Structure formats: C-alpha cells, structure tokens
Amino acid sequence: MQNTTTLNPLEEVTTDEDAYVSVMSACAGLDGHKERVATAFVYCEGNFGAVDGKTANGLVRYSELYDILAVIDSEKVGMDAGAALGEEPKGIPICRNLASALANVGAVPDYFIFGVAPASGMLSISERGIVLEAMALGMNVVNGLHEFLNDDPEFAAMAAAKDVQILDVRRPRAKKDLRLFSDRIVDVTCPRIAVLGTDCAIGKRTTATILTRALNNCGVKTVLVGTGQTGLIQGARYGVALDAVPSQFCSGELEAAIVEAFEEETPDVIVIEGQGALSHPAFSTSSLIIRGSRPDGVVLQHAPKRTHRCDFAQMAMPTPAAEINLIQTFADTKVIGLTINHENMSDAEVSEAITFYENALGIPATDALSRAPRRLVDMVLAAFPALEENLMAGV
C-alpha cells in the first residue's frame, strides 16, 4: 500500500451493519481523538465553485477529517481553491488531472474524494476510470454518491488487489436496524435550530457549520447534526445521509441522531443541517427533517440574485416571505433569522439585501460567509435569550 498513513476505517468489515458503523465512525472522526488528519485529493472536474461541486466546495472551506492537498478541475487550473470560491486563499492548488496533482504534491495522498454531487448520483464512464486510477495508485476512496462502489465487482476487485478501502458515505443502516420516529425528541431539552433554505445547493450546510462554530467559540456548546454526505465527510459526528434512507424511516433516523447527540454531548444548542427546500417539488427531505427534528427555531438561507431553482430553469425562486409562511404553517416552529447566499452579488448589494429583508420580514438577517460570525450568534441569542448565561466573559 502506497499511502502515507495506515488509516483504514473499513478494515475487517464483514457485515452490512459493520460497514454502516465503520463508515459512520470514519465520517464522524472515530472516537474524537485525532492523532493525524488524513491527506486527500478532491476530484471536481468542471464543477468546482459551481452548484454540483458543493462537496468539493465544502471540503475546501472546512474539513475536520481531511487535509486537502489539491483539487482536480481542468477548467480552473493554476488557481488557489479558496480564491476560486471568491474567498481567502487556502494554499490548495487546482490541478488539471490526477497526474498533475501528484506531481504538484510529490506524494500519494491517503484518500481520493469524489467531490462532485450530480443530480443522478451516479458515476459516468470517465469518472469510473479516474476513481479506479486513484485506487490503483494506492488511494482509499471517499464516495458520497448514491452508487455504492463496494457493491460494484470492478471496484471491489481493485480494492482487494491494492489493499485500499472505499467509504460509501451514503450507505444507510441495514433495513432491520433502521429506526422509526418515537417522539423521544421531546426529551431533547436544548434548543434545536434547523437551517433550511429556499432552494437546494444554496449554502445551508455552510451556514450551519459556521453557526455551530460561532456559538461554540462564544461558549455556547453546540453540536451539528448532518443530514447529507458532504457534512458527514467534513466530519459531523452525528447525522445520516437522509436522501439514501427509505422515507418511512427518515424522521426516525434523524430523531435518533439528535437524541444521541443530546445524550452524549449535553449541548446547549443542536443545529440541524437542512436539505432541499420545503417548497421545492423535487425534494421531500426538508419535510422529513422538520418532522424528525421538530425544531424550536429555523434559520432560512436565501440567494437574492437566484432567479430560478437549481436545474429547473422554468421554476421561479420563492420569496423568503412565502417560504417562511410555508414553514411556519407546516410545523409548530418559528423562523428566527435569514441568511444570505451572496452569489452574483457585490458587497454593497449584500448590505442592501440585509437591510431590506430585516425591514420586510422583521427578523435579523446576515451573510454567514461575508459578515462577522457574531451576527449569527446574536440572531440565536435574540430568539433564545436564556443562552446568554453561557457566553464566555468578554466575548
């Protein structure tokens, strides 16, 4: 094995349940003690910085589990990955292909992460080739697609031949072990805040991550519960890729993850990552997230310059007011703030939008990426003032 570490999270897996536990443990940072962060290349050909590159985009912004050495995207060769996202440089080069990434870094990384999230959830023929090439070089694979590569004879044979592992992050528990909703969520006594949105791929996970870190940094102990593959790959300790779970069990699986986070961490706040949009006809996950988490508050993510839904050019974006009305009609909860995705916006336009929505909606608004994280903290404190006693002195 040519890897620079012996980290093999799926070693000696023999059953479906073992595989599920091992994958989730790997994606949750094992027992929380990290002697070394594994190195990785992220593949995102033709999509870095775009909607379908959201997994790669998220990993460049933040990852607990992986040290990202390079991004592969021939359309942005030579750029710094952070700068390509319109943010601060990260020191992560974007390379043309796997060979150039290896030449740039000078070593074979531990992992090859498939960082594209296509609507189909499947590998193309060319993508199969690049993943197999990485495995042949001795890289473990992190796969967030609906297609489980461990079940593919060609990939299984390559993994065995090269002594590498495949993490199929979306693989759910064995059906016999899936949990139904039990209403144990009422035992979770800390505030539960869901970050929902007006569209898919609009920044819900990024906002949820920044909100979680901002609250923790201010002394409000907060745990993030992930609901998609990217959050789990980034290192969320609790959660499940809900879009791979049979719908009957989605609310129960999420409820169980939240209860587990509450019992094991005793947090002051639990933040739940949203998926899709409640108003979007192509997704049902948002409704199941609301049902399973029964959130005490919702932060709504919106992109003011986005005119139509992702992948649906004839489907106009809803207004935040309409989405808020739908959420608050659908569930016994309250939208406590609006966060803005600043795609195609100048800084001045972001400021104008914040002022406009605060006046129009009567709730706090901010941009999680371009404005101070303290604004997110203040948004939560305004809705849950009892949390103020947890703040660190002087923060």
Secondary structure as GFF3:
##gff-version 3
##sequence-region A 1 395
A	DSSP	alpha_helix	16	27	.	.	.	ID=ss1
A	DSSP	beta_strand	38	43	.	.	.	ID=ss2
A	DSSP	three_ten_helix	51	53	.	.	.	ID=ss3
A	DSSP	alpha_helix	54	61	.	.	.	ID=ss4
A	DSSP	beta_strand	66	72	.	.	.	ID=ss5
A	DSSP	three_ten_helix	74	76	.	.	.	ID=ss6
A	DSSP	alpha_helix	81	84	.	.	.	ID=ss7
A	DSSP	beta_strand	94	95	.	.	.	ID=ss8
A	DSSP	alpha_helix	98	105	.	.	.	ID=ss9
A	DSSP	beta_strand	111	114	.	.	.	ID=ss10
A	DSSP	alpha_helix	125	136	.	.	.	ID=ss11
A	DSSP	beta_strand	140	143	.	.	.	ID=ss12
A	DSSP	three_ten_helix	149	151	.	.	.	ID=ss13
A	DSSP	alpha_helix	153	162	.	.	.	ID=ss14
A	DSSP	beta_strand	166	168	.	.	.	ID=ss15
A	DSSP	three_ten_helix	175	177	.	.	.	ID=ss16
A	DSSP	three_ten_helix	184	187	.	.	.	ID=ss17
A	DSSP	beta_strand	192	197	.	.	.	ID=ss18
A	DSSP	alpha_helix	204	217	.	.	.	ID=ss19
A	DSSP	beta_strand	222	226	.	.	.	ID=ss20
A	DSSP	alpha_helix	229	234	.	.	.	ID=ss21
A	DSSP	beta_strand	238	239	.	.	.	ID=ss22
A	DSSP	three_ten_helix	242	244	.	.	.	ID=ss23
A	DSSP	alpha_helix	247	265	.	.	.	ID=ss24
A	DSSP	beta_strand	269	273	.	.	.	ID=ss25
A	DSSP	alpha_helix	285	293	.	.	.	ID=ss26
A	DSSP	beta_strand	297	302	.	.	.	ID=ss27
A	DSSP	beta_strand	308	309	.	.	.	ID=ss28
A	DSSP	beta_strand	312	316	.	.	.	ID=ss29
A	DSSP	alpha_helix	320	330	.	.	.	ID=ss30
A	DSSP	beta_strand	335	340	.	.	.	ID=ss31
A	DSSP	alpha_helix	347	361	.	.	.	ID=ss32
A	DSSP	beta_strand	365	366	.	.	.	ID=ss33
A	DSSP	alpha_helix	374	383	.	.	.	ID=ss34
A	DSSP	three_ten_helix	385	390	.	.	.	ID=ss35
###
